């Protein structure tokens, strides 16, 4: 079933294609994808921003590379970990094959998935019946979405899950609402489901059930197109094979880990308070990044404009229903995080873009441009202030160069925000958060780098003690960071406390991030070396003191995070 006005849009698109104008939006989307990748690359190459759960996947991916066991994920200690399916491990392992075992290798796949989702959301809007301008606006809103940006930076399963469900949404939208042959849409629909299942588990099954239910209730002849035996069979084989294999080889682990993680742990401790918290978190994850657009739409309503979703026809109800269902599903979760609603974010951007584009010539669009400019001015002011402060720790020429780049970039964005085309204005604005991260990185790098894991890894690499003769005692997070910087899945034996180690005689080197442990080992005769990392716990008093003397480098050195390497005599 095609959406209203689709024939008119297609004739218009044909004329644009013949005139060569059709390539314009796609070129802008490609630039946005490149900007996202380049803007996040410096932070992705370091552990300044690091989610605690990333260690599970970086450890497991490195071990897969080293052992050749691609089906059974393991922890850094070598224990089986089947809480999540293997796709995220495979993606990270692929990145490590290209960039080496390290922070960038672990995150490279997610960066590429994030960049790839911008043209995909453009395709989703087009498949739903939206015009090129609406599709471009959709991609622009996604490129500047802070929830999406943070997910792209972190090497977690949410990005692959969202990618799979976005591909699946394109396929199912085509099956339900487009007149073209079903074949390509069917492979996208069911192939995307398989990717989502292999990324994180059961949520794609809910998407399939929802789609079938929606088709039965709302769609006419299009519902018959959902039955595609060959793609369905391929999806089942691809998505279920790993679960069958692990159920036969790790039945206890699948019950104790995967089912516990997917169901029991999400529901444990649930109550009115946790449900309210999860509901607020989910709605915030969907609404807050689109606050300026929603403000403009509300203003349009007040001025007598009526936002419309008619451009994408029945697909609007389909998208709205799935977004609402995701929020509802994760309301029944004892743990709240905006990451859970990430699979709905691309669909929300299409809905927001469609509604906004319907008011592109009125007061709502004028207000949105004004909000863009106000946000740009405030962000530029804050960035320039940060870069001025950076001259207290960076060479003056570097700080001044960054200020010039920031002002030039802000001027270019300001000019483009004034474009008659609202999607072009939004596309220019979407560059802002990634540009801010890129320009602010030298300042954060000077304050926070290296992390203590990198400092310890450098000392251990110089010692060349090897796995069997090296022990790490301390925080698991620091241990994972140290392994990642060492470039190996199992760089040392590991314990959280000295009391867990039965035989110290076989270890020539002990590394730790705990001063009290270093003191205890030094008292028994170990030779002690201290390594210094970046400024991890910045307190206002210390920071102001550094600024008062215009010497943040000295304050950073004073408050550096310490690690210890102890050598047995």
N, C-alpha and C positions, 0 to 999 in steps of 0.2 A: 504494500500500500504506500503510495507516494504522498508526500506532504503537500498541503496547499501551496500553490505558487511555484512548485518545483519546475514545471515546464518553462515558465517565464524566466526563472533563474538560469536554467540550462541554456536557453536561447541567448540570454545575456552573456553567460560564460563563454558560449561559442564565439560570439562577436569579440569578446575580450581576448580569447585565445588567438583568433585570426589577426588581431591588431598587435599581438605580442605583449599585452598588458597583464595577461594571466600569470606570467612568471614573476611579477613584482611581489605579491604576497608570499610566494614560496621562497623567494630570495631573502625576504625579511625574516621569515621563520628560520631559514638556515643560519642567518647572522645571529639570531637570538640563541639558537642551539650552540653555536660556536662561542658566543659570549658567556653562556652558562658554564660551558666546559672550562674555558680559560679563566673565568672569574673565580671558580671554586678550586682550580688546580693547586694553587699554593697551599691552601689549608688542607686539601686532600693529601698532600705530600708530607704532612706533618701530623703530630698528635696534639696540637694546641686544642682543637675541638675533637673530643673522643667520647663516644657513647660506651658505657661499660660492657654492653652486650656484644660489641664488635669483636672482642677478643675470642669469643667462641668460634666465630666463622673464620677469622684470620688464622687461628691455631689449626683448625680443622682443614682448611684449604692447604696450608703449608705441609701438613702431614700427608694429605692425599698426594701432593706432588712428590714427596720424598719416598712414600711407600708404594705408590701405584694402586692403592685400595681406594677406588673412586665411589664405592657404594656405602661405606660405613664411616660416618664422621666420627672423629675422636677429639678429645680435649688435649691440651698441651701436656698433660700427665699421661696420655695414652689411653684414657678410659673411653669406652664407647659412649657417644652422645647422639641419640636419635630423637631429640626433642623436636627437631625440624627436619623436613625433607632436604635432599642434597643440593638443590639447584643453586642456592646462594653460595655454597662451598665451591661448586663448579665455576660459577662466575668469578669468584675471587681467585681461584686457582688459575683461570685463564688470564686474569689481569697480572698475576704474579709471574706467569710464563713470559709475558711481554715486558713488564717493568721490574721484575725481580721480587723476591719476598721482602716486603716492607710496606709502609703505610700507603704509598701510591699504588703498588701492585694490588693491595687488598681492596682499594677503592676505585680503581680504574674502571672496572665493569659497571659499577653503579653510576659513575659520571657519564659513561656512554649511554646507559639506559635512560638517564635523566634527559640528556640531549635528544635522544631518539623520541622521547615522548612528546616533544613539541610538534614535530610534523605529524605525529600520530593523532594528537588532539585536533590539529587542523583537519586531518582526514575524517575524524569522528564528526566534527561539525558539518563538513561537506556531505558525509554519508547521511546525516540526519536531515539534510535538505537546506542547510544554511548556505548563504552566499559566501564568496571569497572574503569579503570584508568581515563578516561575522566569524569565519574560520580563523582569520588572522587575529582578530581581537581575542578569540579563545586561546590561541597559542601565546599571545602576549600576556594575558592574565595568568596563565600557568607559569610562564617564565619568571614572573615577578612574585609568585606565591611563596611566602616564607616557609610554610609547612613543606611544600614540595622541594624548595632549595635545601632545607636542612636534611630531608630524607635523601636527597641526591648526594650529599656530602658524607653521610654515615653509611657504612657497609653493613646493612642489615637486610633481612628478607622482605621488608615492606616495599622496597623499590621494585624488586622483581615481581612481587605479587601485584602491585599496581600496574606495572607494564603488561603483565599477562591479562589482567581484567580489562585494561584499556583496549588491547587488541581484540579481546572477546566481545567487548561492547561494540566495537566497530563492526564485527561480524554479525552479531545478533541484530544490530540496528539495520544493517543491510538486508538481512533475511526478512525482517518484519516490515520494513518501510520502503525498500527500494525495488524497482521493477526489473533490475538486471538479473541475469542468471545467478542461481544460488551458489554455484560451486565455490568461487573464491571466498564469498562471505562465510560459507559453512566451515571452510578450513581455518579461517581467522577466528570464528566463534569458538569452535571446539579446541583448536590448537592453543588459543589464549587461555582457555580453562585449564588445559593440561599444564601450561607454564605456571599458572597461579597455584595449582595444587602442588606441584613440585617445589614451588618457592616457599609456601607457608602452611599448606594443609587444607582445611575444610571449607574456608570461606567461599571459594569459587563454586562449591556445590550449592551453597545458598543462592548464589547469583543465577545458576542454572535453574533451580527450582522457582526462583522469582520470575525469570524470563518466561518459563513455560506457563506459570500462573497468569502472568500479564497477557500472554498471547491468547490464552483460553478466554479471558475476560474482556479483552479490548480489541484484539486484532481479528480481521476477517480471514480472507484466504491466506494471508501471510503466515498464519500459524502452521499450516501444512509444510511450509518450507523449513521448519525447525527439524523435521525428521530427515536426517542425512546419514544413512547407515555407515558409509565408509569413513567420513571424518569422525563420527561418534566412536566407531570401533578403534580407530587410531588413537583418539583421545584417551579411551579407556586403557588401552595397552600401554601408552606412554605414561599416563599418570598413576596407574595402579601397580605397575611392575615393581617399582621400588618398595612399595608398601607390602606387597606379597613376599618379596625377597627377604625383607627384614623381619616380617612376621614369622617366617620359617627359621631364620637364623638368629634372631634376637627377640623371641616372643616376650620375655620378661621386660626387656628394655622398651619395646613398643608399648606395652601396657603401663609400665611405671613412668616412662618419660613422655612419649608422644601424646598418648591419650590424656595423661595428667596435665601436660602443658596446654593442650588444645581445649580441654573441657574443664577438668577438675580445678586446676589452678585459677582459671578465669572466674569460676563461680564461688570459690572458697571465700567465706567471709562476706558474701554479698548481703546488703541490707539497704534500707531507704537512703542512708547517708552516702554509701558508696555508689548507689545507682544515680543519685542526684549529681554526685561529683563526676561520674562517667558521662552523664548526659551533658553537663555543662562543658566538659572537656571536648566531647565530640562536636557539639555545636560551635564551640569556639574555634576548633580546628577548621571548620568549614566556613564560618562567617568572618572571623577576624581578618584573614588575608584579603578578603574582598570588601572590606569595610568602606573604602572610598566609592566603589561602584554602588554598593547598597545605599550609601548616603545619597548619591546622585539620583538613584531610582526613587528613593523616598521623596526627594525634593521635586522630582518630576511629577509624582503623584499629587503633591501639594499644589503644584502649578497647573493641574488639570491634565497632565499627560498621563497616558495609560500604557505602561510597559506591556509588551506583547511577546509571547513565545510562539506565535502562529507560524513564524518562518520555518521552524523545525517540526511543526505539526504534532503528530502523535508521539514522536520521539521525546517530546518535552515531558509528557506524563511518564514515559518509560524511565527517563533519567531521574525525574523527581522521586519516583517510587523507590528506586534503588538507593538513592542518597538517604532517604528517610529510613529505609530498612537497615542500612549499615549503622546509622546512629542508634536505632532501636536495638540491634543485636548487641552492640558494645555498651549499651546502657546496663545490660545484665552482666557486667564484668566488675570484679572487685578491684581491678587496677585500671586507672584512667590515664590515658595518654592520647594526644592528638594524632599519633602515628596510626592508630587503629582506623581512623576514618580516611586515611590517605587514598584508598582505592576509589573513594567518591570524589576526590578533589578535581580530577580532569572533567568529570561530568558537570560539576558545579560551575567550572569556568565556562563551559559551553552554554549552560543555562544563563549565567550572568552576562555573557557576551551577547547572546541573542536578545535578552531583555534590553540591554544598554544600546545595542545597535538599532533597535526599534525607535529609540529616542535620540538618534545621533544628530538630528538637526535642531533640537530644542534646548530649553533652559537646563535640562538635566546634564546634557553633554557639556554645556558651558561651565556648569558647576564642577563637573568632573575635571575638566582642564584646569580650572582654578585650584582645585584640591591637589592636582598633580604638581602644579607650580609651587604651591605652599609647602608641600612635602619635600619637593626638590630643594627649595631654598633652605628649609630647616636641616635637611640631611647634609647639604653642602656646608652649612655653617658649622655643624657638629664635626664633620670630617676635617674641615680646615683647622678647627680648634685642636683636634687630636693630632693633626700633622704639625701644627705649631709646637705643641707639647713634645712631639717626637724629636725635635731638635735638641732636647735634653738628653737623648740617648743615641740618636742617629747623627751622622755627620750633617752639618748644616746644609750642604749642597744637596744631599739626598732628600732632606725634609722639604727644602724649597722646591726641588724638582717635582716632588709628589704634590705639593700645593698647586703648582702650575698645571699639572695634569688634571687634578681634581677640578679646578676652575674651568679649564678648557672643556672637559667632559660635561660639566654642569651647563655650560653655555650652549653646547651642542644639543643636549637633551632639552633644554629650555626652548630652543628654537624649534625642535621637532614636535614638542608638546603643543605648540601653536599651529600645527598642521591642520588643514581643513578635514583631513581624514582622522576620525577618532581612533581607529585601530592603529594607525601609524603613531599617533600620540601615545597610546598605551604601550606600543612596542618600545618606543624610546624610553618610556618611564620604567619598563620592566628591566632595562639594563641597569638601573640605579642600584638595587641591592647587590648584584654581582660585582658591579664596579666598586662599590663601597668596600666589599670584602677584599677585592684585589688590591686596592690602594692602601687599605688599613693593614694589610698583612705585614709589611716591613716593621711597623710599630709593634704589633703583637709578637712578631718573631723575635725582635730585639729584647723584649721583656720576658717571653716565656720559653724560648728555645735555648738549648735542647731540653727535652723532657728527661726526667731522671732515667727512664728506660734506655734512652739513646746513650746517655753518659755511661751507664753500666755496661751496655753492649759494646761500646768502644773499648772500655777497659778489659772486658772479657775476651774480646777478639785479639787484643794485643797479647794477652796472657796465653792464648792458644792451648788451654787446658783440655778441651774436648768434653763431650757429653758425660762420659763416665766419671770424670774427675772433677766435675763442677756441680755445685749445689747453690740454689737460690733459696733464701729463707726470708719470707715476708709476704707482703700484700700480693694477692693473685693478679690484680690489675697491673701492678708494676712488673710482675713476672711476664705477663703476656706482652706488654710493651717492649720489654727487654728482648724477648724471643723474636718479636717482629723486626726489631732493628738489627738483631743478629743475623737475620735472613734464614731462619730455620724454624721448623715446627717443634723440635725438641732440642733446645740448645743446652739444657742442664736438667738435673734432678731438682725437685721442688718440694718445699715444705712451708707451712705457715709459721711454725714455731720450732725452736731447737729441740723441744721434747719429742717431736715426731720422728727425729732422725735416730736410728738405732746404732749406726756405725759411721763415725766421722772419719775413720782412718783412710777410707778410699777416696776422700775428696781432697784435692790439692787446693782448691779455691772455693771460697764461700762468698757469694754476693748478697747484699741485703739493702733495704731502704730504711731499716730500723736502727736508730742509733744505739738503743739499749742492747740490741743483739750484737752489734759491732763491739760495744764495750765489753760484753761478756766473753766474746771470742778472743778479743785482744788480751784479756786477763788470763786466758789459758795459754798464751804464747803465740797466737797468730799475728803475723805482720799485717798492719792495717794501712790501707790507702783510701783516701777520700776523693770522691768525684762530685763535681758541682753541676747543677742543672739550672734551668730557668727559674724565674720568680713565680711560684705557683700560688701562694696565698697572699694576695695583695691586700693590705689593710690601708684604710684611708690616711691614717696618721703617717705611716711610712711613705706613702706615695706623695703626700703633701710635703714631707720633709725633703724628699728627693727633688721635688720641683723648686722648693725654696732655695736650694743650693744649685739648682739647674744641673743636677748630676744624677740622673736616674740610673746610670750605669753602676755607680758606686752603691746605690741603694739596692739595686738588683743583685749585685754581688753579695751584699750583706744578708739579703733575705733569700738567697738561692736555696733550692731544694737539694738535699745532700743524699748521696748514696755511698756505699762502702764495699770495698773489695778486700777480702782478708785471705792471706796466703798462709798455708800450714808450713811450719818450719821443717 
